[in-house]
Structures are given as C-alpha cells and as structure tokens.
Amino acid sequence: MLELVAAEYADRVPANYPKVVDDTDRGTFGLLLDPSHALHFVSDGENVYAEMTARSSRTDARASAGREKYAGMPFNDRRLLSVDVSDQELRNLVGELLSRWNMLPRIIHITDT
C-alpha cells in the first residue's frame, strides 16, 4: 500500500521523496512525503503505534487573539493501534497523511488542480 502511494506521489513531492522506510529489524516502517510529512508504524516490543508527522497550515480560521498559532509549525501524533488493525484503518491513516499534504499551499505542478 505504501509503495503504491509513493509511486503515485513521485512527481508531486520534492526531489528524493517520497521514501518508503522498511526497517522492521528496528521496529519501524512507513512513508515520508517530505521532511515534515510522514507516517510511521513503530513498535516498542509490546505495542504497535502509528506516528504521524505533519506541518500545520499557515492559516487557521479557528485561531484567535487569545491563542497564538505559528505558521507552518510541525506536530506529531502518536496513536496506539490494536493488534487486529484492519486494512481500512491503515488506509484511513494513509488518507489522513495525504489529506494534510494536499491541503497545504504548494507550487501549481505539485498539486492536483
């Protein structure tokens, strides 16, 4: 699944990306779209987690004077996955990463316009 997404996004991401990480000996595999957009599946030996890294958009309609939001600030989201995680749940995680990537303003040839 990750290799198919990487092939589809090959002409939409910066040079040398996307990268599919397959290092199961160290307990991780995943997909990097660029340095600040990635989805990794990691294990600590007992549990499996989905770790998503993304950059927030430069504008936010929900930001207010009482809460400061910095432009392009990255965030990390770590979620515990169940032992019997379904294909649909995995597709949803990949879809969430792609949605975050597609929502940021980009150069015209990178986006689907």
C-alpha positions, -999 to 999 in steps of 0.1 A, spaced: 0 0 0 28 24 9 48 17 -22 17 23 -44 12 57 -27 49 65 -31 47 57 -68 16 78 -73 31 108 -55 65 106 -71 60 136 -93 42 157 -66 68 158 -39 103 174 -35 134 157 -51 145 124 -34 110 119 -20 87 100 -13 106 74 6 93 41 19 110 32 51 112 -6 57 134 -12 88 114 -39 106 146 -51 124 145 -17 143 107 -19 146 96 7 121 82 11 86 64 39 69 61 66 43 78 100 40 63 126 16 88 153 26 109 161 57 78 173 76 51 149 63 55 113 74 35 83 86 55 56 105 43 24 121 66 17 151 67 -10 178 82 -8 212 83 -46 215 48 -49 230 25 -24 212 23 -10 177 18 27 171 10 49 142 31 81 143 21 109 120 42 140 115 27 169 95 31 206 92 1 227 102 -14 251 76 -2 287 76 -38 300 82 -63 288 107 -99 302 109 -101 289 144 -71 308 157 -80 338 179 -63 366 196 -62 345 228 -43 317 212 -12 322 191 -5 299 162 28 299 144 29 295 107 39 261 94 46 246 128 50 208 127 32 185 150 34 148 159 5 125 165 11 91 181 -18 66 182 -19 31 196 -31 5 171 -50 -26 180 -34 -60 174 -61 -68 148 -59 -34 129 -79 -36 97 -69 -26 62 -95 1 63 -79 17 94 -45 16 77 -60 32 45 -76 59 67 -42 68 83 -25 70 48 -55 90 36 -52 114 65 -15 120 58 -23 126 21 -51 150 30 -27 170 52 -2 171 24 -27 181 -2 -43 209 19 -10 229 22 -4 255 -5 21 243 -30 36 251 -64 10 245 -91 26 215 -107 28 197 -73 -9 200 -65 -39 184 -82 -56 214 -97 
